[in-house]
Amino acid sequence: MIGGGISAQEILIEKIRRQFGEILQNNPILGQQVIPPEIVAAKFRNDTNLYGALFALLQGMQK
C-alpha cells in the first residue's frame, strides 16, 4: 500500500506497478520466486499517518 499525500496520484501507483513488473520480467530467477504484491493506495490516503499515530497512542495508553 502506498500512503500519504502522494497516494492521490494514480499515475505514480501505476508507474510503480509497471516498474515492479519489469523488474520481475527482466530477472527470470526473481520472477519465478516472487509473487507480485497488489500495489494500491492506502485506504485512508493522506490521513494514513494520522491513524497510525492514533493507534500507537491508544496502544501506549493501554499499557
Contacts in CASP RR format, 6 or more apart in sequence:
PFRMAT RR
TARGET T0000
AUTHOR 0000-0000-0000
METHOD contacts of the structure
MODEL  1
MIGGGISAQEILIEKIRRQFGEILQNNPILGQQVIPPEIVAAKFRNDTNL
YGALFALLQGMQK
1 39 0 8 1.000
1 40 0 8 1.000
1 41 0 8 1.000
1 42 0 8 1.000
1 43 0 8 1.000
2 12 0 8 1.000
2 13 0 8 1.000
2 16 0 8 1.000
2 39 0 8 1.000
2 40 0 8 1.000
2 41 0 8 1.000
2 42 0 8 1.000
3 41 0 8 1.000
3 42 0 8 1.000
3 44 0 8 1.000
3 45 0 8 1.000
3 46 0 8 1.000
3 48 0 8 1.000
3 49 0 8 1.000
4 42 0 8 1.000
4 45 0 8 1.000
4 46 0 8 1.000
4 47 0 8 1.000
4 48 0 8 1.000
4 49 0 8 1.000
5 45 0 8 1.000
5 46 0 8 1.000
6 12 0 8 1.000
7 13 0 8 1.000
7 41 0 8 1.000
7 42 0 8 1.000
7 45 0 8 1.000
7 46 0 8 1.000
7 48 0 8 1.000
8 41 0 8 1.000
8 45 0 8 1.000
8 46 0 8 1.000
10 41 0 8 1.000
13 39 0 8 1.000
13 40 0 8 1.000
13 41 0 8 1.000
16 39 0 8 1.000
17 39 0 8 1.000
20 36 0 8 1.000
20 37 0 8 1.000
20 39 0 8 1.000
21 36 0 8 1.000
23 30 0 8 1.000
24 30 0 8 1.000
24 31 0 8 1.000
24 34 0 8 1.000
24 36 0 8 1.000
25 31 0 8 1.000
42 48 0 8 1.000
44 50 0 8 1.000
44 51 0 8 1.000
END
